[in-house]
Amino acid sequence: MSESPSANVAATLKSLPTDMELVLKVIPLPADVNANGDIFGGWVMAQCDLAGSVIPARYAKGRMATVAVNEFVFKQPVRLGDILSFYSKLVRIGRTSVTVTVEVYAERFKAQGEYIKVTEATFTYVAIDDNGRPRPIVKD
């Protein structure tokens, strides 16, 4: 069974999420390109980890570490010249950890004002003490 040509085309959006917080905006550079001409997946993952840490930092109030990448889905390639917007939302606060989702939207160089979701991920961060051991998160 073959798919229709439109099934392979990503849906473009005219607006970005309103129920999530913009935590990072970045433009990949030529040094971030792989042999196929797309941006390295590892580069995107590193940026997602940085973006994902913004909200947990508010709760950890000190050192923290990424302890899990619960989910990571590359939905569309990221291209040179894309303007990437990273949105995050709190999922859960535990005794020592914080879990967030991150969604990444690309504004293509030649299609300014239109957005495509390129990546979505879920991360868990743990608050750590000076010895690198988990410590409780103080809930205000």
Summary of the structure (lengths in Angstrom):
residues: 140
radius of gyration: 16.9
end to end distance: 55.5
largest distance: 57.2
contacts: 406
relative contact order: 0.24
helix: 19%
strand: 42%
